[in-house]
Amino acid sequence: MPSAPTWPYELLVATAGGQGSLTDDGMDRNGLASILIDVLARLDQVAEGVMPYMLWIHQRPSSSEVFAPQPLHLHISPYLRSPGTPRYVASAELGGGIHFDPVEPAAAARTLREQPGPP
């Protein structure tokens, strides 16, 4: 896991209980939905409108015949642009694995925490 985000607002939501799939026993899907509602509302508030985002859900493969069981965590990562800042990833960033982030990570986190969240 990188020490800093590659996008101005990049979040990782992981399960605390080690579940690796949305269908695992003990997976709190309602809690996950509440977290997503809160996070996405705060991101929209930062953008002062609807903030575009990409969201991935990574979970353990369903076939244990192909993949040995691993203690993977479910994680959801919305990657967002800074409001009013065009974000074009250059080939040098992708090829070299070195990303330029126009927003200081601590400032982005502070801005998100200051938002009231969902009504």
N, C-alpha and C positions, 0 to 999 in steps of 0.2 A: 504494500500500500504506500503510495507516495506521501511525503511529509506535508505537502501543500497541494491544493486543488490545481487542476490545469485550466479550469474555467473560473470566472469570477464567483459564481455561486454553484458549488458542487457539493452535494450532500450524500452521505452514506447512512442508510438505515439498516441495521442488522438485528437479528433476533438475539435476545439475551440467553435463551435456553438452548442454543445450539441446533435448532431445527434447520433442516436443509431444504425444505420444500413447503409450499403453501398447504399441502395436504398432510403434513406430519402431525401426529398426536401432540397436543399441547401448543400448537400454533395458534396464536391469538390474532385471527384475521380481522376481527372487529377493532382491536387495538391498533393493528397496522393501518387500517382504513382511517382511524382517527388521527394517527400521526401524519398520514399523507394529506388529509384535509387541512390540518394545521400548517404543515410545511408549505403546501401549494398556496394557501391563503396568504401567508407571510410573503412569499415570493411575488405574488400579484401586488401586494401592498408596496413592496420595494419598487416595483415597476410602475406603480400608479396606474395600473390597468392590468390586462392579461399578459403575463410574461410567457413568452414561448419557451418550451423546454423539451428535452428528450428524456425518456424514462425507460430504464431497462430493469427487468426482474431476472436475476440470475439465481437458479436453484440447482440442486443436485440432479444429475441425470436420472431418469426413471428406470433405466435398465441396469441392474446389478451384474448382468452377464457380461456387459461390455466394460463397465466402470466399477472398480472396487469401491465399496462403501468408504466415504470420506466424511469427516466432520465439517462439511461446508456449511456456511451460513447463508441464509436468504439475505440478499441486499438489494436495495432499490436506489438507483443513483440518478436523480434529475441533474442534467448539466445545462446551465443557463448562461445567457449573455448578460453583461452588465447593462442596465437600462440606458438606452440612448447610445450605446457603444457597439458599432458593428464588430463582429468577431469572425475573422477569416483565419482559419488554421492554415499556416503555410506548410509547404512540403518539407522545409527544413525542420519544422517542429515535429511533424509526423515521422520523418526519417531518422532524426537524431534523438527523438524521445525527450527533447528539451522544450518545454512549453513556456510561453510568455503570458503572464496573467496581468491584465491592466488594473486589477483591484487587489489591494493587499488582503490576504486571507483573514487576518484579524479584524480588519475594517468591515469586510463582508459579513462575518459572523456577528459582529456587534450590530450592524444594521438589521440583520434578520431577527436577532433577539429583541430589538426595540419595537418591532411590529406587534400590533395587538393580536394577530391571528384571526381565526374565523369568528364571525359575529355570534 
